[in-house]
């Protein structure tokens, strides 16, 4: 007979955890969660023989439980004919994989005897039917829902069911990437880079999710070798990231997703993997008890120019993702030229006010100015449904004062 269930969802098959008011611990343990926290129903078949008694129940989303950030309270009214054994509450913790964001749902041991009556559990049906709660992957590759089922006599069985979504190719993919750097660089503090990726429909999850992003930094912003030498070893990072040296923290990141109530934020570590490959950035995002790791890889050519790729972005909707690499003694970027000297001539419109013939006239004129030039950053964005965008993202240089170009043309009288 059934004694415990552990279920693994495939990456991308998840739930809008932010859309449900979470039931508090005290109510969850006693089976008294409010209706607002309900996400579905249950049906438990118990008893000997081929016609067990079926007992309906309810399923609620709750706050964290036994170290997991979220959990379930599964409440069953144990009534079979004239026999009423009262309310049976089973808790199940929900863990989120830090690299794929896939869910693992693990139940507590199911009761075998209640008030001296053997239950002999044969079947448990969970029906998650709350509107707009579950969502599908945007990657339509064949996957599986897997589970480990434990029996009352210590036997276990590993089972699976095929799963695949359809219609992924028809999803739009329209991310917007902006980047900027501060013009005031130095040998001591290096250079900065601020990148912000947004999705117009990220809050609604109405388009394909991001799968991969790769950027090729411009030659004016080479990697800083002294910082690369301070990278945290992968063994230290895997065991306990907080034990990494402070010099290995090269930035901060923030992300917003409609899946979770709060913003995710955390440091960007530079992690070494031995001498065979260059140190790579790993973004650690945390919030609401959830931790996600975005694993990057780095390639540096002979001139010191770096290309960075994040190849395993979870298949979940995001509204925005920001990565900030600041200046400082351990900045990961340097500058091999004065960024303010990279100027270009632009034509801009100016509003002027003139006084002539006893009246005030406002005019709009065009003037030529010298402005900082943007730096091209080669970018590849790949969606979970296979859509690919190649572009040159312009890194805006901030902090330079535009200077007007000299002109011999006098303004004509109005």
DOVO-736799 format. One record per residue (C-alpha): chain; residue in three letters; x, y, z. Coordinates in nm, 2 decimals. Example, Ala and Ser with C-alpha at 12.3 -4.5 7.8 and 13.67 -1.06 7.14 Angstrom:
2
PT   kette   rest        x        y        z
PT       A    ALA     1.23    -0.45     0.78
PT       A    SER     1.37    -0.11     0.71
! end
This chain:
414
PT   kette   rest        x        y        z
PT       A    UNK     0.00     0.00     0.00
PT       A    UNK     0.11     0.36    -0.06
PT       A    UNK     0.32     0.52     0.20
PT       A    UNK     0.50     0.82     0.04
PT       A    UNK     0.51     1.00    -0.30
PT       A    UNK     0.79     1.22    -0.45
PT       A    UNK     0.70     1.39    -0.78
PT       A    UNK     0.94     1.57    -1.02
PT       A    UNK     0.80     1.80    -1.28
PT       A    UNK     0.99     1.86    -1.61
PT       A    UNK     1.16     2.20    -1.65
PT       A    UNK     0.91     2.46    -1.75
PT       A    UNK     0.60     2.29    -1.61
PT       A    UNK     0.55     2.50    -1.30
PT       A    UNK     0.30     2.73    -1.12
PT       A    UNK     0.24     3.09    -1.06
PT       A    UNK     0.32     3.07    -0.69
PT       A    UNK     0.28     3.45    -0.65
PT       A    UNK    -0.09     3.43    -0.75
PT       A    UNK    -0.21     3.24    -0.44
PT       A    UNK    -0.23     3.38    -0.08
PT       A    UNK    -0.02     3.13     0.11
PT       A    UNK    -0.18     2.94     0.40
PT       A    UNK     0.01     2.99     0.73
PT       A    UNK     0.18     2.70     0.91
PT       A    UNK    -0.07     2.67     1.20
PT       A    UNK    -0.37     2.65     0.97
PT       A    UNK    -0.19     2.42     0.73
PT       A    UNK    -0.11     2.17     1.00
PT       A    UNK    -0.47     2.15     1.12
PT       A    UNK    -0.64     2.14     0.78
PT       A    UNK    -0.81     2.48     0.83
PT       A    UNK    -0.66     2.68     0.54
PT       A    UNK    -0.88     2.95     0.38
PT       A    UNK    -1.05     2.89     0.05
PT       A    UNK    -0.83     3.16    -0.11
PT       A    UNK    -0.52     2.92    -0.07
PT       A    UNK    -0.69     2.63    -0.24
PT       A    UNK    -0.53     2.51    -0.56
PT       A    UNK    -0.71     2.18    -0.62
PT       A    UNK    -0.89     1.87    -0.50
PT       A    UNK    -0.79     1.51    -0.41
PT       A    UNK    -0.95     1.17    -0.41
PT       A    UNK    -0.81     0.89    -0.20
PT       A    UNK    -0.90     0.53    -0.25
PT       A    UNK    -0.86     0.32     0.06
PT       A    UNK    -0.96    -0.03     0.17
PT       A    UNK    -0.90    -0.39     0.07
PT       A    UNK    -1.03    -0.56    -0.24
PT       A    UNK    -1.11    -0.43    -0.59
PT       A    UNK    -1.37    -0.17    -0.47
PT       A    UNK    -1.20     0.05    -0.22
PT       A    UNK    -1.38     0.35    -0.05
PT       A    UNK    -1.31     0.68    -0.22
PT       A    UNK    -1.27     0.99     0.01
PT       A    UNK    -1.26     1.34    -0.14
PT       A    UNK    -1.03     1.61    -0.02
PT       A    UNK    -0.88     1.95    -0.08
PT       A    UNK    -0.53     2.08    -0.16
PT       A    UNK    -0.38     2.42    -0.04
PT       A    UNK    -0.06     2.61    -0.11
PT       A    UNK     0.12     2.70     0.21
PT       A    UNK     0.42     2.88     0.34
PT       A    UNK     0.76     2.70     0.37
PT       A    UNK     0.78     2.36     0.54
PT       A    UNK     1.09     2.17     0.66
PT       A    UNK     1.34     2.39     0.48
PT       A    UNK     1.14     2.41     0.15
PT       A    UNK     1.02     2.75     0.04
PT       A    UNK     0.67     2.64    -0.03
PT       A    UNK     0.45     2.34     0.06
PT       A    UNK     0.11     2.18     0.03
PT       A    UNK    -0.16     2.10     0.29
PT       A    UNK    -0.36     1.80     0.16
PT       A    UNK    -0.68     1.76     0.37
PT       A    UNK    -0.90     1.45     0.35
PT       A    UNK    -1.22     1.38     0.53
PT       A    UNK    -1.17     1.02     0.62
PT       A    UNK    -1.53     0.91     0.60
PT       A    UNK    -1.63     0.57     0.46
PT       A    UNK    -2.00     0.48     0.50
PT       A    UNK    -2.09     0.49     0.87
PT       A    UNK    -1.72     0.51     0.97
PT       A    UNK    -1.59     0.87     1.04
PT       A    UNK    -1.22     0.89     1.13
PT       A    UNK    -1.21     1.27     1.12
PT       A    UNK    -0.98     1.50     0.92
PT       A    UNK    -0.65     1.36     0.79
PT       A    UNK    -0.38     1.62     0.70
PT       A    UNK    -0.08     1.54     0.49
PT       A    UNK     0.20     1.79     0.43
PT       A    UNK     0.42     1.80     0.12
PT       A    UNK     0.72     2.02     0.07
PT       A    UNK     0.79     2.19    -0.27
PT       A    UNK     1.16     2.24    -0.36
PT       A    UNK     1.28     2.43    -0.66
PT       A    UNK     1.58     2.32    -0.85
PT       A    UNK     1.85     2.60    -0.84
PT       A    UNK     1.95     2.55    -1.20
PT       A    UNK     1.64     2.44    -1.39
PT       A    UNK     1.36     2.58    -1.16
PT       A    UNK     1.19     2.24    -1.19
PT       A    UNK     0.97     2.14    -0.89
PT       A    UNK     1.01     1.85    -0.66
PT       A    UNK     0.71     1.77    -0.44
PT       A    UNK     0.77     1.53    -0.15
PT       A    UNK     0.49     1.42     0.07
PT       A    UNK     0.52     1.33     0.44
PT       A    UNK     0.47     0.96     0.51
PT       A    UNK     0.10     0.87     0.45
PT       A    UNK    -0.08     0.73     0.75
PT       A    UNK    -0.14     0.36     0.75
PT       A    UNK    -0.36     0.34     1.06
PT       A    UNK    -0.60     0.60     1.19
PT       A    UNK    -0.77     0.55     1.53
PT       A    UNK    -0.69     0.18     1.51
PT       A    UNK    -0.84     0.14     1.16
PT       A    UNK    -0.60     0.02     0.88
PT       A    UNK    -0.64     0.25     0.58
PT       A    UNK    -0.48     0.03     0.31
PT       A    UNK    -0.42     0.32     0.06
PT       A    UNK    -0.45     0.20    -0.30
PT       A    UNK    -0.47     0.52    -0.50
PT       A    UNK    -0.42     0.90    -0.46
PT       A    UNK    -0.55     1.14    -0.72
PT       A    UNK    -0.44     1.50    -0.72
PT       A    UNK    -0.63     1.75    -0.94
PT       A    UNK    -0.47     2.10    -0.96
PT       A    UNK    -0.75     2.30    -1.12
PT       A    UNK    -0.71     2.65    -1.00
PT       A    UNK    -0.74     2.89    -1.30
PT       A    UNK    -0.42     3.06    -1.43
PT       A    UNK    -0.21     2.87    -1.17
PT       A    UNK    -0.02     2.61    -1.37
PT       A    UNK     0.17     2.70    -1.69
PT       A    UNK     0.35     2.49    -1.95
PT       A    UNK     0.70     2.50    -2.08
PT       A    UNK     0.78     2.71    -2.39
PT       A    UNK     1.02     2.44    -2.51
PT       A    UNK     0.81     2.16    -2.68
PT       A    UNK     1.08     1.89    -2.66
PT       A    UNK     0.96     1.56    -2.53
PT       A    UNK     1.00     1.54    -2.15
PT       A    UNK     0.87     1.33    -1.86
PT       A    UNK     0.69     1.37    -1.53
PT       A    UNK     0.87     1.13    -1.30
PT       A    UNK     0.80     1.00    -0.95
PT       A    UNK     0.93     0.77    -0.68
PT       A    UNK     0.65     0.58    -0.50
PT       A    UNK     0.72     0.42    -0.17
PT       A    UNK     0.52     0.13    -0.03
PT       A    UNK     0.42     0.05     0.33
PT       A    UNK     0.66    -0.25     0.33
PT       A    UNK     0.97    -0.05     0.24
PT       A    UNK     0.94    -0.12    -0.14
PT       A    UNK     0.99     0.16    -0.39
PT       A    UNK     0.90     0.21    -0.75
PT       A    UNK     1.03     0.47    -1.00
PT       A    UNK     0.76     0.56    -1.25
PT       A    UNK     0.72     0.82    -1.53
PT       A    UNK     0.47     0.96    -1.77
PT       A    UNK     0.55     1.12    -2.10
PT       A    UNK     0.49     1.50    -2.12
PT       A    UNK     0.52     1.75    -2.41
PT       A    UNK     0.37     2.09    -2.48
PT       A    UNK     0.25     2.20    -2.83
PT       A    UNK     0.25     2.52    -3.03
PT       A    UNK     0.58     2.66    -2.90
PT       A    UNK     0.70     2.77    -3.24
PT       A    UNK     0.41     3.02    -3.27
PT       A    UNK     0.52     3.21    -2.95
PT       A    UNK     0.67     3.55    -3.00
PT       A    UNK     1.02     3.64    -2.87
PT       A    UNK     1.08     4.01    -2.84
PT       A    UNK     1.34     4.08    -2.57
PT       A    UNK     1.49     4.43    -2.52
PT       A    UNK     1.85     4.46    -2.41
PT       A    UNK     2.00     4.79    -2.30
PT       A    UNK     2.36     4.85    -2.17
PT       A    UNK     2.57     5.13    -2.04
PT       A    UNK     2.91     5.20    -1.90
PT       A    UNK     3.06     5.49    -1.70
PT       A    UNK     3.31     5.70    -1.89
PT       A    UNK     3.52     5.78    -1.59
PT       A    UNK     3.75     5.47    -1.59
PT       A    UNK     4.09     5.43    -1.42
PT       A    UNK     4.37     5.19    -1.38
PT       A    UNK     4.28     5.14    -1.01
PT       A    UNK     3.90     5.09    -1.04
PT       A    UNK     3.87     4.96    -1.40
PT       A    UNK     3.54     5.00    -1.59
PT       A    UNK     3.17     4.92    -1.52
PT       A    UNK     2.89     4.76    -1.73
PT       A    UNK     2.52     4.77    -1.66
PT       A    UNK     2.30     4.54    -1.87
PT       A    UNK     1.92     4.52    -1.84
PT       A    UNK     1.71     4.26    -2.03
PT       A    UNK     1.33     4.31    -2.04
PT       A    UNK     1.04     4.13    -2.19
PT       A    UNK     0.73     4.34    -2.29
PT       A    UNK     0.50     4.05    -2.20
PT       A    UNK     0.71     3.90    -1.92
PT       A    UNK     0.45     3.96    -1.66
PT       A    UNK     0.19     3.77    -1.85
PT       A    UNK     0.41     3.49    -1.98
PT       A    UNK     0.27     3.54    -2.33
PT       A    UNK     0.59     3.47    -2.52
PT       A    UNK     0.87     3.22    -2.54
PT       A    UNK     1.11     3.22    -2.24
PT       A    UNK     1.48     3.29    -2.27
PT       A    UNK     1.70     2.99    -2.30
PT       A    UNK     2.05     3.14    -2.38
PT       A    UNK     2.22     3.47    -2.40
PT       A    UNK     2.57     3.53    -2.53
PT       A    UNK     2.76     3.87    -2.54
PT       A    UNK     3.09     3.96    -2.70
PT       A    UNK     3.23     4.26    -2.51
PT       A    UNK     3.39     4.54    -2.72
PT       A    UNK     3.76     4.57    -2.75
PT       A    UNK     3.75     4.89    -2.54
PT       A    UNK     3.64     4.69    -2.23
PT       A    UNK     3.89     4.40    -2.19
PT       A    UNK     3.89     4.16    -1.90
PT       A    UNK     4.10     4.25    -1.60
PT       A    UNK     4.34     3.97    -1.55
PT       A    UNK     4.42     4.05    -1.18
PT       A    UNK     4.05     4.00    -1.10
PT       A    UNK     4.04     3.67    -1.29
PT       A    UNK     4.32     3.55    -1.06
PT       A    UNK     4.10     3.60    -0.75
PT       A    UNK     3.82     3.37    -0.87
PT       A    UNK     3.66     3.13    -0.62
PT       A    UNK     3.74     2.77    -0.67
PT       A    UNK     3.44     2.56    -0.79
PT       A    UNK     3.48     2.32    -0.50
PT       A    UNK     3.44     2.61    -0.25
PT       A    UNK     3.15     2.75    -0.44
PT       A    UNK     2.97     2.42    -0.47
PT       A    UNK     3.01     2.36    -0.09
PT       A    UNK     2.93     2.70     0.04
PT       A    UNK     2.93     3.02    -0.18
PT       A    UNK     2.96     3.25     0.12
PT       A    UNK     3.30     3.10     0.18
PT       A    UNK     3.43     3.25    -0.15
PT       A    UNK     3.67     3.54    -0.11
PT       A    UNK     3.52     3.88    -0.14
PT       A    UNK     3.74     3.96    -0.44
PT       A    UNK     3.56     3.69    -0.64
PT       A    UNK     3.23     3.89    -0.62
PT       A    UNK     3.23     4.10    -0.93
PT       A    UNK     2.88     4.23    -0.95
PT       A    UNK     2.51     4.21    -0.85
PT       A    UNK     2.20     4.09    -1.03
PT       A    UNK     1.83     4.14    -1.00
PT       A    UNK     1.54     3.96    -1.16
PT       A    UNK     1.16     3.99    -1.16
PT       A    UNK     0.94     3.70    -1.25
PT       A    UNK     0.56     3.66    -1.22
PT       A    UNK     0.62     3.32    -1.07
PT       A    UNK     0.74     3.45    -0.74
PT       A    UNK     0.60     3.73    -0.52
PT       A    UNK     0.93     3.91    -0.45
PT       A    UNK     1.22     4.02    -0.66
PT       A    UNK     1.52     3.79    -0.68
PT       A    UNK     1.86     3.94    -0.62
PT       A    UNK     2.21     3.84    -0.54
PT       A    UNK     2.59     3.85    -0.61
PT       A    UNK     2.78     3.76    -0.93
PT       A    UNK     3.07     3.53    -0.85
PT       A    UNK     3.37     3.46    -1.06
PT       A    UNK     3.44     3.09    -1.03
PT       A    UNK     3.74     2.90    -1.15
PT       A    UNK     3.73     2.54    -1.29
PT       A    UNK     4.10     2.46    -1.30
PT       A    UNK     4.35     2.57    -1.56
PT       A    UNK     4.17     2.41    -1.85
PT       A    UNK     3.91     2.68    -1.88
PT       A    UNK     3.87     3.05    -1.79
PT       A    UNK     3.69     3.15    -1.48
PT       A    UNK     3.32     3.19    -1.54
PT       A    UNK     3.05     3.41    -1.39
PT       A    UNK     2.78     3.25    -1.18
PT       A    UNK     2.48     3.46    -1.08
PT       A    UNK     2.31     3.36    -0.75
PT       A    UNK     1.96     3.49    -0.73
PT       A    UNK     1.76     3.46    -0.41
PT       A    UNK     1.42     3.56    -0.28
PT       A    UNK     1.12     3.41    -0.10
PT       A    UNK     1.34     3.12     0.01
PT       A    UNK     1.42     3.03    -0.35
PT       A    UNK     1.77     3.02    -0.49
PT       A    UNK     1.85     3.01    -0.86
PT       A    UNK     2.20     2.98    -1.02
PT       A    UNK     2.26     3.11    -1.37
PT       A    UNK     2.58     2.94    -1.49
PT       A    UNK     2.80     3.13    -1.73
PT       A    UNK     3.10     3.04    -1.94
PT       A    UNK     3.38     3.26    -2.05
PT       A    UNK     3.61     3.27    -2.36
PT       A    UNK     3.89     3.52    -2.38
PT       A    UNK     4.09     3.57    -2.70
PT       A    UNK     4.46     3.66    -2.72
PT       A    UNK     4.39     4.03    -2.71
PT       A    UNK     4.20     4.00    -2.38
PT       A    UNK     3.85     4.04    -2.52
PT       A    UNK     3.59     3.83    -2.35
PT       A    UNK     3.27     3.66    -2.46
PT       A    UNK     3.03     3.54    -2.19
PT       A    UNK     2.74     3.30    -2.24
PT       A    UNK     2.46     3.18    -2.01
PT       A    UNK     2.35     2.86    -2.17
PT       A    UNK     2.11     2.71    -1.91
PT       A    UNK     1.85     2.98    -1.83
PT       A    UNK     1.54     2.82    -1.67
PT       A    UNK     1.23     2.79    -1.88
PT       A    UNK     1.02     3.04    -1.67
PT       A    UNK     0.88     3.37    -1.77
PT       A    UNK     1.08     3.68    -1.66
PT       A    UNK     0.98     4.04    -1.67
PT       A    UNK     1.33     4.18    -1.63
PT       A    UNK     1.69     4.07    -1.56
PT       A    UNK     1.96     4.32    -1.47
PT       A    UNK     2.34     4.24    -1.44
PT       A    UNK     2.56     4.52    -1.30
PT       A    UNK     2.94     4.49    -1.30
PT       A    UNK     3.06     4.79    -1.10
PT       A    UNK     3.40     4.97    -1.09
PT       A    UNK     3.63     4.91    -0.80
PT       A    UNK     3.96     4.75    -0.70
PT       A    UNK     3.82     4.41    -0.81
PT       A    UNK     3.62     4.51    -1.12
PT       A    UNK     3.61     4.24    -1.38
PT       A    UNK     3.65     4.49    -1.67
PT       A    UNK     3.91     4.75    -1.75
PT       A    UNK     3.93     5.02    -2.02
PT       A    UNK     4.22     5.05    -2.27
PT       A    UNK     4.12     5.40    -2.38
PT       A    UNK     3.94     5.71    -2.27
PT       A    UNK     3.58     5.64    -2.34
PT       A    UNK     3.50     6.01    -2.36
PT       A    UNK     3.74     6.04    -2.65
PT       A    UNK     3.52     5.80    -2.85
PT       A    UNK     3.30     6.08    -2.99
PT       A    UNK     3.09     6.13    -3.29
PT       A    UNK     2.92     6.43    -3.45
PT       A    UNK     2.54     6.43    -3.41
PT       A    UNK     2.27     6.68    -3.51
PT       A    UNK     2.03     6.77    -3.24
PT       A    UNK     1.73     7.00    -3.21
PT       A    UNK     1.75     7.30    -2.97
PT       A    UNK     1.47     7.53    -2.86
PT       A    UNK     1.58     7.90    -2.85
PT       A    UNK     1.41     8.22    -2.76
PT       A    UNK     1.49     8.55    -2.94
PT       A    UNK     1.38     8.91    -2.90
PT       A    UNK     1.33     9.11    -3.22
PT       A    UNK     1.11     9.40    -3.33
PT       A    UNK     0.96     9.43    -2.99
PT       A    UNK     0.83     9.07    -2.97
PT       A    UNK     0.96     8.73    -2.84
PT       A    UNK     0.99     8.45    -3.08
PT       A    UNK     1.06     8.09    -2.99
PT       A    UNK     1.23     7.87    -3.25
PT       A    UNK     1.37     7.52    -3.30
PT       A    UNK     1.70     7.50    -3.47
PT       A    UNK     1.94     7.22    -3.56
PT       A    UNK     2.30     7.23    -3.43
PT       A    UNK     2.59     6.99    -3.45
PT       A    UNK     2.74     6.86    -3.14
PT       A    UNK     3.02     6.62    -3.03
PT       A    UNK     2.87     6.33    -2.82
PT       A    UNK     3.01     6.01    -2.68
PT       A    UNK     2.99     5.72    -2.92
PT       A    UNK     2.82     5.40    -2.82
PT       A    UNK     3.03     5.08    -2.80
PT       A    UNK     2.90     4.78    -3.00
PT       A    UNK     2.84     4.46    -2.81
PT       A    UNK     2.77     4.15    -3.02
PT       A    UNK     2.47     3.98    -2.87
PT       A    UNK     2.29     3.65    -2.93
PT       A    UNK     1.96     3.58    -2.77
PT       A    UNK     1.80     3.23    -2.80
PT       A    UNK     1.45     3.14    -2.69
PT       A    UNK     1.33     2.82    -2.55
PT       A    UNK     1.13     2.76    -2.87
PT       A    UNK     1.45     2.79    -3.08
PT       A    UNK     1.40     3.15    -3.20
PT       A    UNK     1.73     3.33    -3.24
PT       A    UNK     1.81     3.70    -3.24
PT       A    UNK     2.15     3.83    -3.34
PT       A    UNK     2.22     4.20    -3.29
PT       A    UNK     2.48     4.46    -3.20
PT       A    UNK     2.37     4.61    -2.87
PT       A    UNK     2.49     4.96    -2.82
PT       A    UNK     2.66     5.02    -2.49
PT       A    UNK     2.58     5.38    -2.39
PT       A    UNK     2.88     5.58    -2.25
PT       A    UNK     2.75     5.80    -1.96
PT       A    UNK     2.92     6.07    -1.77
PT       A    UNK     3.07     6.26    -2.07
PT       A    UNK     2.97     6.63    -2.13
PT       A    UNK     2.87     6.69    -2.49
PT       A    UNK     3.05     6.98    -2.64
PT       A    UNK     2.90     7.19    -2.92
PT       A    UNK     3.09     7.20    -3.24
PT       A    UNK     3.20     7.54    -3.36
PT       A    UNK     3.01     7.69    -3.64
PT       A    UNK     3.05     8.01    -3.84
PT       A    UNK     2.68     8.03    -3.93
PT       A    UNK     2.51     8.32    -3.75
PT       A    UNK     2.15     8.27    -3.66
PT       A    UNK     1.92     8.46    -3.90
PT       A    UNK     1.69     8.72    -3.77
PT       A    UNK     1.33     8.62    -3.74
! end
